Amino acid sequence: MELFTRLADIKKPFAHACVTIGNFDGVHLGHQLLFREVVKLAHLHHGTSVAVTFDPHPLKVLRPGGIRLISTTRQKIELIEAAGIDVLVVIPFDLDFAATTAEQFVDDILVGTIGVRELVVGYDYAFGRGRRGNIDFLKERGRKSGFPVTVIDALYEGGMLVSSTKIRELVAEGRMRDVRRLLGRYYQIRGEVQRGRQRGGRVVGFPTANLKISEEDLCPKRGVYVTQVVYDGKCYGGVSNIGYNPTFGGDRLVAETHIFDFDDDIYGRPIKINLLRHLRG
């Protein structure tokens, strides 16, 4: 996948660009439907599948502290690449960009820079200053500029609307089985293993890995979870406790994980932790 983090780096429009736009937080099953449709259209027209997203998430700029995200930018990029997208355009979002009108976004970016020939969006997508760029606007603009607009309907799984908002609620409630149902995979936290007060790991007789969780990040319900730990390409079983642990630094929120059948020293090393099931609070 080709990655662009500045519009200025796109020197010419892409060949028959089949485009989807969104924040894609979590890259859930609904987002994956968008990507499949874009990839299908690109194959049909021998064109280029293009996803357009924003960094940081617009609500991080417009409502500071008002949203906690399911996925990091790095996770989102990895998941979009895994979906088979040819080109990912990550537009830097700030207050100046927030002033961009829907007309400017379509004319200057979608048509002028990317060269959109097909557009695929979710049923509730809206963009531009005042969110004026809704579905009706896009269809009308598409007729004028020569690109058809495909709208993907709402998706439900187990009676639940597949949406980033719903997934955030489920994560906060510790309902990891339902989270997996809507994401299509386990919810994952990742980071570098932190050193506590020299009381973890071999000192207490079993391996532990401790990840600091930022108060600005989406925090799962506190308590004990059945987990999978991914380290150095291998997967291990584990049990994680998420909470404020004075043993590992006073008042910081951490995910303290006991890894089964594992005794390596991994302080400072990156790991990923999949949360399978909440056991108790």
Secondary structure, DSSP 8 states (H G I E B T S, - for coil): -EEES-GGG--S--TTEEEEE---TT--HHHHHHHHHHHHHHHHTT-EEEEEEEES-HHHHHSTTS---SS-HHHHHHHHHHTT-SEEEEEE--HHHHT--HHHIIIIIIIIII-EEEEEEETT--BSGGG-B-HHHHHHHHHHHT--EEEE---EETTEE--HHHHHHHHHHT-HHHHHHHHSS-EEEEEE----SS-SGGGGTS-EEEEE--TTS----SEEEEEEEEETTEEEEEEEEEEE-GGGTSS-EEEEEEETT-----TT-EEEEEEEEEEE-
